[in-house]
Amino acid sequence: MNIFDKSLLHNSWKSRPSRQEGYYKNYYSDTSRGDHIEIDFNYPRQMARISLKPADEPGKEYAVVIKSGTILQERDVTRRRPLDLNSRFSRHARLFSYLRDESILKVIGGNYGLPTKPIFSELTGDFNDAYKRFKSIRKKKFLEKLKNYLEKKHHLENLQRPFYSSLLRRLPAEILDISIGFALIAFYLSDAVSSSQFATLSGFMGLSMGAVDWVWRQRNPFLPKIVFMLSLSGFAVFNQIQHRMWGMFI
């Protein structure tokens, strides 16, 4: 079994603040057969409340309160009467083994045949450490791929080529960037963006284009393109100031 199956790690149980008075955290899950299970947990008192809404019994709800492994109360919530819930909870033992919070399983204490440790803990020694290692491995793999890509890109960009070949290699990206600049001008002239928005966008795009050239494309930034975008930003700021100054006399 793949212990890092995303469906087990992320979809079996979800968490949120508890809605029950006296409890702090809530875990909830829907089984493949449609049963809805919730666990409310009080950490300081080491108390858990488990509720079950079976899909084959619409409108029914069963709940048990357990403190440090001792069942305090189990009842049919709908009819408000005590009821032995062993048969109803025991069939969900496998689902409870996917719960990531080992402290809750310890509080449940193995009642109804439920596990006292997550299945991941049994397989790896410690689920939290294993999950952290898994995320670390994924992060390292991503960083390694990114590093390899940038190194390959840097190598290709620095190969000795004729001038026309280097120009043609850069031309598509430069046309794209300059087209963005003209698109901003078109938006500004059609009043789709204000002067302040145009100044902010063109200035940001000018700096971003230089950063993309330098970091992602692994090439020296094309300065005329950056100067063009920053000039647009400066023009918009100057134009806005002039409008405000002359507006005083209107």
C-alpha positions, 0 to 999 in steps of 0.5 A: 500500500502507498502510505502517501496516497493523497486520498488517505492523507487529505480526503479521509478526514477534514478538520475545523473548529468544533461546534459542540460546546466544551470541545475545541477541534472537530474532525469529520468524514464521509464514508464510501457508503455515505455514513457521516462521522464527526469527532469533537475533541477536548484536549485539556480534559482528554475527552472525545465525542464521536457522532455517527449519522448512518446513510441507511437510517435517514434522520438518525444520529448516534453519539458516544462520549469517551474520556481517557479510554472510558466510555461515559455515555453512548446514546441514540441522539434522535430518541434521546435514550441510551444504546449500545453502539459497538456494532455501529462504530466497530465497522468503521475501524479502518477509517479511524486508522486513517485519522492523523491525530494520534492523541484522539485515538489514545483517548478513544482507547481501543473501544469498539475495536477502533485503533489506538494508532494511525495505520501510518504510524504503524508502517513508518514509526511516526506519521508526522515525521514520515509526512514531513519527510514526504513533503521535504522529498517533494520540495527537494525534487521540485527545487532540483527540477527547477535548478536543472531547468535554469542551468540548462536554460543558462547554458543554452542562452550563453552558447556562441551564436551568430547575431541574427540567430541570437536575435531570432531566439529572443524575438518572440519573448520581446514581441510578447512583452512589448505587446503587453505594453501596447495593450496597456496603452490601448486600455488606457486610451479606451478609459478601461484603466485610470491614470493611476492604474496605468502608471502602477501596471506599466511600472510593475510590468517594466520591472517584472519583465526585467526580472523574468528576463534575468531569473527565468529566461536566464538572459540579460534584460532588454533595457529599451523594453524596460525603459519603454515601460517605465517611461509609460509609467512616468508619463502617466504620473506626470499627466495625472499631476498636470490634470490635478494642477490645472483642475484647480483653475477650472 
